[in-house]
Amino acid sequence: MTTARAQTAAPPAAAERRSPDYLAGYPPALVHQVEAAITQGRLADALRRRYPQAHDVRSDRALHDYVQALKAAHLRSAPPLAKVRFDNTLHVIRNALGTHTAISRVQGSRLQAKREIRIAMLFREAPEAFLRMIVVHELAHLRVRDHDKAFYQLCVHMAPDYHQYEFDLRAYLAYRAAGGAALWEA
């Protein structure tokens, strides 16, 4: 993503890194619309109208309950989760909004896998739709490892508006990367 500021500014210092292109893969005309809305200050208002308030899931326990409810509704036979928590070490800049890991440990003569889901702190103060999108994404990895057609079909099964939520989240991340302020607060 290129902004007017980036075009006229001096080259970034070595310590400064270019933010990820959150809208990569979308049609150029759509990316241009988002960039224009950011530049003209219209994107923040559009997102606030579409998503007027942040969710109430603030603690790790509440997040665990939220994830377990979605898992129970859509993935009953999926492996159990050992841990679900918000993680302040996940950085959006490194393209990690959430992670799903399986940690294998030897217990007696068996290998036991403990599965964990960690969600970036960004989602603690976000609309419920954004939280649902990232949780659905990580839950889908319980069944499908790769980001293929089956993976996205499962995501849409759990959240019918998954693709819209993902696009809106990516637009919000592009807005934040361009220097925009957080739109929702606890």
Sine and cosine of phi, psi and omega as CSV:
sin_phi,cos_phi,sin_psi,cos_psi,sin_omega,cos_omega
0.00,0.00,0.75,-0.66,0.01,-1.00
-0.90,-0.43,0.75,-0.67,0.04,-1.00
-0.91,-0.42,0.27,-0.96,0.01,-1.00
-0.87,0.50,-0.61,0.80,0.00,-1.00
-0.89,0.45,-0.68,0.73,-0.03,-1.00
-0.93,0.37,-0.51,0.86,-0.01,-1.00
-0.95,0.30,-0.55,0.83,-0.08,-1.00
-0.99,-0.13,-0.26,0.97,-0.04,-1.00
-0.98,0.19,0.33,-0.94,0.07,-1.00
-0.92,0.38,0.33,-0.94,0.01,-1.00
-0.83,0.55,0.60,-0.80,-0.04,-1.00
-0.90,0.43,0.50,-0.87,0.06,-1.00
-0.92,0.39,0.32,-0.95,-0.04,-1.00
-0.87,0.50,-0.56,0.83,-0.02,-1.00
-0.96,0.29,-0.41,0.91,-0.03,-1.00
-1.00,0.10,0.71,-0.71,0.00,-1.00
-0.90,-0.43,0.53,-0.85,0.06,-1.00
-0.95,0.32,0.70,-0.72,0.00,-1.00
-0.94,0.35,0.45,-0.89,-0.01,-1.00
-0.89,0.45,0.44,-0.90,0.04,-1.00
-1.00,0.06,1.00,-0.05,-0.09,-1.00
-0.91,0.41,-0.35,0.94,-0.06,-1.00
-0.97,-0.26,0.25,0.97,0.05,-1.00
-0.86,0.50,0.65,-0.76,0.01,-1.00
1.00,-0.09,-0.29,0.96,0.06,-1.00
-1.00,0.07,0.41,-0.91,0.00,-1.00
-0.85,0.52,0.64,-0.77,-0.03,-1.00
-0.81,0.58,-0.60,0.80,0.00,-1.00
-0.90,0.44,-0.63,0.78,0.02,-1.00
-0.93,0.35,-0.66,0.75,0.05,-1.00
-0.88,0.48,-0.67,0.74,0.02,-1.00
-0.88,0.47,-0.65,0.76,0.04,-1.00
-0.87,0.49,-0.70,0.72,0.01,-1.00
-0.90,0.43,-0.72,0.69,0.00,-1.00
-0.88,0.48,-0.65,0.76,0.03,-1.00
-0.91,0.42,-0.66,0.75,0.02,-1.00
-0.90,0.44,-0.61,0.80,0.05,-1.00
-0.91,0.41,-0.76,0.65,-0.04,-1.00
-0.87,0.49,-0.63,0.77,-0.04,-1.00
-1.00,0.07,-0.02,1.00,0.03,-1.00
0.97,0.26,0.37,0.93,-0.03,-1.00
-0.99,-0.11,-0.36,0.93,-0.09,-1.00
-0.91,0.40,-0.68,0.73,-0.03,-1.00
-0.86,0.51,-0.71,0.71,0.00,-1.00
-0.91,0.42,-0.64,0.77,0.02,-1.00
-0.89,0.45,-0.68,0.73,0.01,-1.00
-0.92,0.39,-0.64,0.77,0.03,-1.00
-0.90,0.43,-0.58,0.81,0.05,-1.00
-0.93,0.38,-0.67,0.74,-0.03,-1.00
-0.95,0.31,-0.61,0.79,-0.03,-1.00
-0.79,-0.61,1.00,0.08,-0.16,-0.99
-0.94,0.35,-0.41,0.91,-0.06,-1.00
-0.56,-0.83,0.34,-0.94,0.06,-1.00
-0.98,0.20,0.34,-0.94,0.03,-1.00
-0.97,0.23,0.05,-1.00,-0.01,-1.00
-0.98,-0.22,0.08,1.00,-0.05,-1.00
-0.99,0.13,0.98,-0.18,-0.11,-0.99
-0.92,-0.39,-0.51,0.86,-0.07,-1.00
-0.98,-0.21,0.27,-0.96,0.07,-1.00
-0.89,0.45,-0.59,0.81,0.02,-1.00
-0.91,0.43,-0.70,0.72,0.03,-1.00
-0.90,0.43,-0.61,0.79,0.04,-1.00
-0.91,0.42,-0.68,0.74,0.04,-1.00
-0.85,0.53,-0.74,0.68,0.01,-1.00
-0.89,0.46,-0.65,0.76,0.01,-1.00
-0.88,0.47,-0.74,0.68,-0.01,-1.00
-0.91,0.41,-0.69,0.73,-0.01,-1.00
-0.89,0.45,-0.60,0.80,0.03,-1.00
-0.90,0.43,-0.69,0.73,0.05,-1.00
-0.91,0.42,-0.66,0.75,0.02,-1.00
-0.89,0.45,-0.69,0.73,0.00,-1.00
-0.91,0.42,-0.57,0.82,-0.02,-1.00
-0.96,0.27,-0.53,0.85,-0.15,-0.99
-0.83,-0.55,-0.39,0.92,-0.10,-1.00
-0.71,-0.71,0.83,0.56,-0.08,-1.00
-0.85,0.53,-0.61,0.80,-0.08,-1.00
-1.00,-0.01,0.07,1.00,0.03,-1.00
-0.94,0.34,0.40,-0.92,0.00,-1.00
-0.86,0.51,0.50,-0.86,-0.01,-1.00
-0.93,0.36,0.39,-0.92,0.04,-1.00
-0.98,-0.20,0.76,-0.65,0.02,-1.00
-0.99,0.11,-0.55,0.83,-0.08,-1.00
-0.51,-0.86,0.65,-0.76,0.11,-0.99
-0.67,-0.74,0.80,-0.60,-0.02,-1.00
-0.35,-0.94,0.35,-0.94,0.19,-0.98
-0.97,0.25,0.60,-0.80,-0.06,-1.00
-0.75,-0.66,0.89,-0.46,-0.01,-1.00
-0.99,0.13,0.00,1.00,0.06,-1.00
-1.00,-0.04,-0.20,0.98,0.08,-1.00
-0.98,0.21,0.77,-0.63,-0.05,-1.00
-0.90,-0.43,0.80,-0.60,0.03,-1.00
-0.86,0.51,-0.55,0.84,-0.01,-1.00
-0.87,0.50,-0.52,0.86,0.01,-1.00
-1.00,-0.05,0.28,0.96,0.04,-1.00
0.91,0.42,0.46,0.89,0.05,-1.00
-0.92,-0.40,0.97,-0.25,0.05,-1.00
-1.00,-0.08,-0.42,0.91,0.04,-1.00
-0.26,-0.96,0.34,-0.94,0.04,-1.00
-0.69,-0.72,0.48,-0.88,0.12,-0.99
-0.81,-0.59,0.86,-0.52,-0.01,-1.00
-0.79,-0.62,0.45,-0.89,0.11,-0.99
-0.84,-0.54,0.90,-0.45,-0.01,-1.00
-0.98,-0.22,0.87,-0.49,-0.04,-1.00
-1.00,-0.08,0.72,-0.69,0.04,-1.00
-0.72,-0.69,0.53,-0.85,0.05,-1.00
-1.00,0.07,0.81,-0.59,0.08,-1.00
-0.80,-0.60,0.98,-0.20,-0.08,-1.00
0.94,0.34,-0.82,-0.57,0.01,-1.00
-0.99,-0.17,0.16,0.99,-0.05,-1.00
-0.90,-0.43,0.45,-0.90,0.10,-1.00
-0.98,-0.18,0.85,-0.52,-0.06,-1.00
-0.93,-0.36,0.78,-0.63,0.04,-1.00
-0.98,-0.21,0.80,-0.60,0.10,-1.00
-0.95,-0.31,0.82,-0.57,-0.06,-1.00
-0.99,-0.17,0.65,-0.76,0.00,-1.00
-0.76,-0.65,0.57,-0.82,0.15,-0.99
-0.85,-0.53,0.77,-0.64,0.06,-1.00
-0.84,-0.55,0.71,-0.70,-0.06,-1.00
-0.89,-0.46,0.72,-0.70,-0.01,-1.00
-0.87,0.50,0.56,-0.83,-0.02,-1.00
-0.86,0.51,-0.40,0.92,0.06,-1.00
-0.76,0.65,-0.57,0.82,-0.08,-1.00
-0.99,0.14,-0.11,0.99,0.06,-1.00
-0.93,0.37,-0.54,0.84,0.02,-1.00
-0.85,-0.52,0.92,0.39,-0.01,-1.00
-0.63,-0.78,0.24,-0.97,0.08,-1.00
-0.91,0.42,0.42,-0.91,0.00,-1.00
-0.86,0.52,-0.56,0.83,-0.01,-1.00
-0.88,0.47,-0.63,0.78,0.01,-1.00
-0.94,0.35,-0.66,0.75,0.05,-1.00
-0.89,0.45,-0.71,0.71,0.01,-1.00
-0.87,0.50,-0.68,0.74,-0.02,-1.00
-0.86,0.50,-0.73,0.68,-0.05,-1.00
-0.95,0.30,-0.59,0.81,0.04,-1.00
-0.92,0.40,-0.70,0.72,0.05,-1.00
-0.86,0.50,-0.67,0.75,0.02,-1.00
-0.86,0.51,-0.74,0.67,-0.02,-1.00
-0.94,0.34,-0.60,0.80,0.06,-1.00
-0.90,0.43,-0.60,0.80,0.01,-1.00
-0.88,0.48,-0.48,0.88,0.04,-1.00
-0.93,0.36,-0.24,0.97,0.11,-0.99
-0.90,0.43,-0.50,0.86,-0.02,-1.00
-0.97,-0.23,-0.64,0.77,-0.10,-0.99
-0.79,-0.61,0.86,-0.51,-0.05,-1.00
-0.97,0.26,-0.69,0.73,-0.11,-0.99
-1.00,0.02,0.35,-0.94,0.06,-1.00
-1.00,0.02,0.96,0.29,-0.02,-1.00
-0.91,-0.41,-0.15,-0.99,-0.07,-1.00
-0.87,0.50,-0.68,0.73,0.00,-1.00
-0.89,0.46,-0.62,0.78,0.02,-1.00
-0.87,0.50,-0.78,0.63,-0.04,-1.00
-0.94,0.34,-0.49,0.87,0.10,-0.99
-0.90,0.43,-0.64,0.77,0.05,-1.00
-0.91,0.41,-0.67,0.74,0.04,-1.00
-0.86,0.51,-0.70,0.71,-0.01,-1.00
-0.93,0.37,-0.53,0.85,0.07,-1.00
-0.89,0.46,-0.66,0.75,-0.03,-1.00
-0.99,0.16,-0.49,0.87,0.01,-1.00
-0.62,-0.78,0.99,-0.10,-0.08,-1.00
-0.81,0.59,-0.49,0.87,0.02,-1.00
-0.99,-0.12,0.41,0.91,-0.08,-1.00
-0.77,0.63,-0.75,0.66,-0.08,-1.00
-0.91,0.41,-0.60,0.80,0.04,-1.00
-0.92,0.39,-0.69,0.73,0.03,-1.00
-0.88,0.48,-0.67,0.75,-0.01,-1.00
-0.90,0.43,-0.69,0.72,0.02,-1.00
-0.89,0.45,-0.71,0.70,0.00,-1.00
-0.89,0.46,-0.64,0.77,0.06,-1.00
-0.89,0.45,-0.69,0.72,0.02,-1.00
-0.90,0.44,-0.62,0.78,0.06,-1.00
-0.90,0.44,-0.66,0.75,0.03,-1.00
-0.90,0.45,-0.67,0.74,0.02,-1.00
-0.90,0.43,-0.61,0.79,0.07,-1.00
-0.90,0.43,-0.64,0.77,0.06,-1.00
-0.88,0.48,-0.72,0.70,0.02,-1.00
-0.91,0.42,-0.64,0.77,0.01,-1.00
-0.90,0.43,-0.48,0.88,0.02,-1.00
-0.99,0.14,0.05,1.00,0.05,-1.00
0.98,-0.22,0.13,0.99,0.01,-1.00
-0.95,0.32,0.51,-0.86,0.01,-1.00
-0.99,0.17,0.37,-0.93,0.07,-1.00
-0.86,0.51,0.63,-0.77,-0.06,-1.00
-0.99,-0.12,-0.35,0.94,-0.04,-1.00
-0.80,-0.60,0.58,-0.82,0.02,-1.00
-0.74,-0.68,0.36,-0.93,-0.02,-1.00
-0.92,0.38,0.00,0.00,0.00,0.00
